[in-house]
Amino acid sequence: MMTLLERIQKIPIGYSEVYYKQVKYGVTKSEFNQGKSYKIYAKELGGTHFISLNYYCTSTNEFLKPCEMPAEDVRHFLENYLLIPYHLENE
């Protein structure tokens, strides 16, 4: 099983789309500090649900910082999203 950091790194920088719970989400990912911190915001397309988080890596630890939501919701999203390959989006 992949770690949360590996799942975060699989999401491309900038905008992409994923499926989560069989619903399409638009995801924006920013990377800071040479890959030591990330900001992710995912919004249900055509809906109101969203996921928002920051993730920080230090020399000794990693920290998941959800934004205004339970950490369990963020973890579930990261562990279960399905990235939509770009070539499939444009067919």
Long-range contacts (C-beta under 8 A, 24 or more apart in sequence): 4-55, 4-62, 4-64, 4-75, 4-78, 4-79, 5-55, 5-57, 5-62, 7-78, 7-79, 7-81, 8-38, 8-40, 8-55, 8-78, 9-35, 10-83, 11-40, 11-81, 11-83, 16-83, 16-84, 16-86, 17-45, 17-84, 17-89, 18-42, 18-81, 18-82, 18-83, 18-84, 19-81, 19-82, 19-84, 20-51, 20-77, 20-80, 20-81, 20-82, 21-80, 23-47, 23-49, 24-84, 25-51, 25-81, 27-81, 42-77, 42-81, 51-77, 53-78
